[in-house]
Amino acid sequence: MLTSDHIEVLLCVIDKGSFSAAARALRRTPSAVSMGIANLEAELGLMLFDRTRREPTPTAAMRALLPGARLIDDHLRALRAHADHLSAGVEDRLRIGVAAEIDDTPLIGALAAIAETYPALEIQVHTAPQDVVIQDLHAAAVDLCLAYGGLGFDGAESIHALWTETLIAVVGPGHAWAGGGPTPRPIESLATQRQIVVASADVPMSDSRPVIGTRIWRTDSTSGAIALVREGHGWANLPHSIIQPLITRGELVALVFSNTANGLRLPVYLRLPRHKGLGKAASALAARLKLEVTPR
């Protein structure tokens, strides 16, 4: 019967180039390695290595079996890693909600490190407008989420501060206000202009701080808001970390106000149910997120 031990020995001989080198790597005697392969060859009725040369050479049969053997070995390694993580208390799955209004670049970078540390961990990322993501969190549809800090928090939530984002009021280069006019306008004059808001059409907005306009268009993604603003359909409060390159290239124009600076600073939190706490993978994710973020 072909076992995982047989596969390990076969691949080690091929990778190391000899029975003796494989024996050293496996911490076995060369005779044990050679005999084990000979017994397997007898059981399969196949010659797997040509022993007429100085070092054993894979036969055509062995080369034909090699891709499948490597695939099985990869699956076994993943299975062992999964079992090790579960026995160590690592989560089996991490469902992450991300507010669409947030720059997810730090999350993508952090997940690369988490995947390397916990290769068996299943990751699910769900992006939606903030109020939808928070609703999903309370409904246990996600395990945790990245979202802005609102004016208040549900008592059932636990929060972990990550970074601070600045929302910048911008218009497209063809907008009537793009040139600024002879004198800057007060910020409250934005109420006369159509505002593009990243929000759900079905879930009420819980935090109205970024909303000034009395005429609103909604879209469920930041990319959609950028496209609408760039085409001159209105103005929007958008994350500086995302739109700065567009401002530099002249695709968006940051507004200048006469009575206040252009910029609303909002904290970004990792939010999760209070009763749940952070598991090992989630804790590692929170720590890594802080490392991924440069000062903003």
C-alpha positions, 0 to 999 in steps of 0.5 A: 500500500502506498503511504504518505511515508513512501511519498516522502521518501520517494520525493526526498530521494529525487530531490536530494539525488541519492539514497544516502543524501535522502537518508541523512535528510530523513535521519534514517540509514541508507539501507532503510531508505533503499529497502523501503523503496525496494519493497514498494517497487515489489508491491507496485510491480514497477521499477521506480529507480535505475540502480545501474548508475552511480546514483539512482535515477528515476525511471519513466514510471517514476517520472510519470508518478512524480506530479501526482506524488508532489500534489499529494505531498502538498495536500498532506503538508497543508493538512498537517499545518491545518491540524497543527493550527487547530490544535494550537487554537488558531481559527479555522476561518476568518470572515473580514468585512471591509467598509467600502469607504476605507483604503484596503491597501493595508489589509491586502498587505497584512493578509499576505503575512497572515497567509504565510504564518497560517497557510491553512486559514480560510480567509473571506473578505466582504466589501460593502458600504460601512453601514452594511458591513456593521449590520453584517457584523451584528448579524454574525455574517462576518467575524470582524470588520474594518470600519470608521469610528462613528459618533458612538458604538454599540455596547456589544462591540469591541474596538481596536484602533488601527489608523486615522484616515482623512476625508478630502472634499473633491470635485472633477476638473470640469466642475464649476468649482474646480477653479476656486473662483476669485475667493474661496467659498465657505464649507457650508456652501457645499450644501447647494451642490450635489454630493456623491456618497458611498452608502447603501440605498437600503441601510440608513446611514449611522454617521452623517458627519461626511454628509453636507449636501442636500442633494445626494447620489449614492454608490456602493463603492469608492471607485464608483464615487470617484468615477462620478466625481471625475465626470463632474456629477458632484463633489464627494468626501473621499479618503486622501490615501486613495485619491492623492494620486488622482489629485496629483495627476489633475483628475480630481481637484481638492476644494479650498474653503474660506472658513475651515481646512479641507479634511475630516479625520476619522479613526479606522477601527477593527471592530468585532463582537465584544463577547468573541475576543480576538483569536490568534489569527485575528490578533496577528492581523490587527498587529500586522495592520498597524505595521502596514500603515504609514502615517497619514 
